[in-house]
Amino acid sequence: MVEATRRPPSVDTILGMPAMAGIHDLFGRRLVKEGVRDIVRRHSDIDWATGKGPALVEAFCRTRMESGPHRVFNLTGTVLHTNLGRAPLAAPAIEAMMRAASGPSALEYDLTSGRRGNRGGDVALRLQRLTGAEAALVVNNNAAAVMLLLNTLALRRQVPVSRGELVEIGGAFRMPAIMARAGARLVEVGTTNRTHLADYEEALGPGTGLLLKVHTSNYVIQGFASAVEEAELVRLARAHGVPFAVDLGSGALVDFSRWGLPREPVVAEVVAHGADLVTFSGDKLLGGPQAGIVVGRADLVRRMAANPMMRAMRPDKMTLAALDATLALYEDPDSLPRTLPALCLLTRSAADITREARDLESDLACALTPAFTVEVVPLESQIGSGAQPVTTLASAGFAICPADPGRGSDRRLRRLAAAFRHLPRPVIGSLRSRVLFLDLRCLDDRDAFRAGLRDLELP
Ligand SMILES: *Cc1c(COP(=O)(O)O)cnc(C)c1O
């Protein structure tokens, strides 16, 4: 029998088909009905009897029930990748978050007096111990810490900053714009490549609210360049009776160079040099949750805490719990390469990563042939998040190229990168000079990666 026109069965007919019963049980009638409508609209000639249609409806429902953000494999080579969530948390930090999330806690309640307590008080004490500072305050992120600092200490007042330090962190964080929105007046000092003490001296006056040094997180100025030492800025600020603050950006609580990593400024050292306030991030080198941390002079931290803007920037209970648990790991610094996941990743040896690549090579080659070639190659990872932008860590991974480098090969490679991104657990690599690189430094589940390759659809 030949049908003149193949009209799809009605939605109600489809819903009544035996093949749909299991899907009903899993997802409920309402969502399944929506799924059927969607699939019928997009695939008018689909076969509902043999399972292709029901399978698509099931996929529709699963996608709808899934909650984001998607877990991915970060094979970009950038360890603290801002777009991929920066530092992975340590197990005790995850447990602490779950405890805080699942029931009431004495978050802002003093158990001794039975009255309202100080949110983040325990975390502050720990930060004081770890940095040698008199006081500490936690906010939502370092951008908030800088905003609060400027708005509290330099509202309608001048803030001299070296022209070499007017950073853009990415997104909308540009130091001059933040200054303006915080109500402070930026006074540009010196030149892009060279700033001298005399330049700062000239800029300081009765209208100065704060002297600020900003860590040039994501760039370096090399060649004919000079900046003023922190110790000299401390002396200058004291002589003029203005506070001296340092925005460290990433900052580190311990000197990571002892584990062969490039040296980043250590918060305790900047405090010891005499900085009145230091701001840094919780989820960069510290390896904790997104947070902004201010440490320094008690009187200044008190003023910041009393700023009404603080209420708009205060961290939630999960953040404080995770931060406290992460900081607890720093009480035993020798174990950090084992206990702090971010440091585990940063200190992985190239030899170890190469071994992992060799182990996976044949599986990947199998999934990619004959359209693409794959090779194990040495790579250079980056720390990321504005720590040491020009220093790299020896790493290893895969270089993937189209087997036929003729016309359209660029497009095929871009499509392959997209196919990796569309795997059930997406794989994010980096496309550079007509090669798709997968840096294995941050591969956290080899078996899941291997299993995922089965779903890769070659373009
Ligand atoms: C990263 C960074 C910031 C912003 O920190 P977030 O935690 O991303 O808000 C501010 N200043 C500097 C120098 C930075 O490197």
The ligand as an SDF file (V2000), in Angstrom:
LIG
                    3D

 15 15  0  0  0  0  0  0  0  0999 V2000
   41.5600   38.7190   39.0160 C   0  0  0  0  0  0  0  0  0  0  0  0
   41.8140   40.1010   39.4860 C   0  0  0  0  0  0  0  0  0  0  0  0
   40.7800   40.9060   39.9800 C   0  0  0  0  0  0  0  0  0  0  0  0
   39.3590   40.4200   40.0040 C   0  0  0  0  0  0  0  0  0  0  0  0
   39.2320   39.3190   40.8340 O   0  0  0  0  0  0  0  0  0  0  0  0
   37.8950   38.3950   40.7510 P   0  0  0  0  0  0  0  0  0  0  0  0
   38.0890   37.4550   41.8810 O   0  0  0  0  0  0  0  0  0  0  0  0
   37.8980   37.8010   39.4100 O   0  0  0  0  0  0  0  0  0  0  0  0
   36.7440   39.3160   40.9640 O   0  0  0  0  0  0  0  0  0  0  0  0
   41.0840   42.1750   40.4100 C   0  0  0  0  0  0  0  0  0  0  0  0
   42.3400   42.6430   40.3490 N   0  0  0  0  0  0  0  0  0  0  0  0
   43.3660   41.9140   39.8780 C   0  0  0  0  0  0  0  0  0  0  0  0
   44.7340   42.5130   39.8450 C   0  0  0  0  0  0  0  0  0  0  0  0
   43.1440   40.6150   39.4300 C   0  0  0  0  0  0  0  0  0  0  0  0
   44.1390   39.8710   38.9450 O   0  0  0  0  0  0  0  0  0  0  0  0
  1  2  1  0
  2  3  1  0
  2 14  2  0
  3  4  1  0
  3 10  2  0
  4  5  1  0
  5  6  1  0
  6  7  2  0
  6  8  1  0
  6  9  1  0
 10 11  1  0
 11 12  2  0
 12 13  1  0
 12 14  1  0
 14 15  1  0
M  END
$$$$
